[in-house]
């Protein structure tokens, strides 16, 4: 008897014995039931119809339970926030704006107004406390991550350059906010709110800058490593530290009632900050040097860091500074070791940004009832607040930047960027609302001001760029001059491993050309919410293989890393603006023959055939060949230089090359083949698919014969059609975009056996 048979027999024997024993236990237990339990058993459903009724009753009870409502709320919130975030990202706005709008849509302003019954079911008043607590905890994690994003050493290095910009753009709007509060206090503030508390909160609301949103806008615009990006980020970081310290003082004064009463709060706060920076920070610096990779950072250390975070938040809460300030300071004093900070932000940020922050947006949206602005004078007041906020922040940053020597263009950019408020503003407003310092109407006005000032940042930057485009073009024409003897190639790759393979393709294709090869490797990370702390790591990982390959080839290459929302358009934009002679891009998983890519393509095709083919959805959604065709078309149509789209089929070296000639237009491939074969010292075969009766055939025959005489080890293939046997013995294919389209439609089966391929535009 085999081992497998014995295991099956033992399994059935075990089930039989223990099943029988459990049956006898149940029967014996039923004989000892109490009367009440007997009655409940007698009332149990006697058929499937009664059972379904009980099932419905239990399901309704579970849906309306507190945990059921909370989970349904979270599902609704996450779906709505992702949808609006995606929509706003498509129109060039930060996703955070879409998520804030999603919160307002789910609140009384839209959902509560249009579908009150749905709103009361989804967000019953008694359940809102759960959302508030979860969102507050999420904010603690978020503020901790924001603190870690601030690099104090960079802030110190740029302090002299940025202190005037950052503090002017904080003090000026703070003053305008207090002045505005002076005029509106009597009519619009809560009667129980002291003027000092109200004025200070309006001032701080006007002066805050959203550092995380600003950092991501700078990334999207490709300004991270420029002078403008560095100055703007350092100014925002410096201003954020100042603003949050001011907020702590404002909260202390607001809770104490007067400046005199707040002396003890402020004094103990100074002791707390001094302790964190002078005692805790040096200890953490030592921790950062020892624990700087995932291998040595264990659960005990992570638990200790979270304990420090919660303790810091608790201390500032009981000192009257709010728990969020403690979380922010805990993040700031984390070890400056960038690897340590990256690992910690990875553990904190994904959960806080993806799960908890949407809850905060909806929590804010549930408080934002736009219907409270039910009078024309309230809307006029709202516009006045927006105008004052823009003048104070934008104007303060603009003129201070100009004063320290920045150009008018950069000063305008800095003003536009510093005017971004975003999520940080909502945090301040929420604190003011919960402390009953901001009345509901003023709260709504300030939320709308936050949306407008954040929404306007990207269009304002585009407007400034548009206004200066003529000046920049003239400047470029004066300084730009063609580099004779240089052949510039832009190599754009996705996965790190593909970069080294495409480098080999570029080197073999162009290194033996008439001009010196100048190669730039481009890698884009798609997405607007990439943490600035992680970009250096992405850059290091992505360019590692290609730099190693360049070193082996003795080739100097430039690397370029950018954040993008639309990789294709951004690649074409770089090619056209910077005058590249050739664009080499990868085809991704399209037509790839690696095991993972084959599996992905198979599942995608199966999914399309099963669900989407019936409704005639575009094949480009799912079919790899169509994806490659569309991708190639986009690059060729929008780039001002020749384009090569590379399909990797285990490429090593192009020693046996097949050229597919479909018409006279494809003869340009012979020039590429000459250069390639000079580099690889390989052989080539020409497969002529053209019509022998066409008038241009004599030209084709003449050009190919010239090619055979000038290049050794080349031959005309006897086949007149493309089959799977045509590729026998070849490890690289050159084909034009036009012929590729024809072949990919008519000879799909043959292409399954094709070697690595370069699809070229004329």
Secondary structure, 3 states (H helix, E strand, C coil): CCHHHHHHHHHHHHHHHHHHHHHHHHHHHHCCCCHHHHHHHHCCCCCHHHHHHHHHHHHHHHHCCHHHHHHHHHHHHHHHHHHHHHHHHHCCCCHHHHHHHHHHHHCCCCHHHHCHHHHHHHCCHHHHHHHHHHHHHHHHHHHHHHHHHCCHHHHHHCHHHHHHHHHHHHHHHHHHHHHHHHHHHHHHCCCCCCHHHHHHHHHHHHHCCCHHHHHHHHHHCCCCCCHHHHHHHHHHHHHHHHHHHHHHHHHHHHHHCCCCCCHHHHHHHHHHHHHHHHHHHHHHHHHHHHCCCCCCCCHHHHHHHHHHHHHHHHHHHHCCCCHHHHHHHHHHCCCCCHHHHHHHHHHHHHHHHHHHHHHHHHHHHHHCCHHHCCCHHHHHHHHHHHHHHHHHHHHHHHHHHHHCCCCHHHHHHHHHHHCCCHHHHHHHHHHHHHCCCCCHHHHHHHHHHHHHHHHHHHHHHHHHHHHCHHHHHHHHHHHCCCCCCEEEEEEEECCHHHHHHHHHHHHHHHCCCCCEEEEEEEEEEECCCCCHHHHHHHHHHHHHHHHHHHHHHCCCEEEEEEEECCHHHHHHHHHHHHCCCEEEEECCCCCCCCHHHHHHHHHHHHHHHHHHCCCCCCHHHCCHHHHHHHHHHHHHHHCCCEEEEEECCCCCCCCEEEEEECCHHHHHHHHHHHHHHHHHCCEEEEEECCCCCCCCHHHHHHHHHHHHHHCCCEEECCCCCCCHHHHCCCCEEEEEHHHHHHHHHHCHHHHCCCCEEEEECC
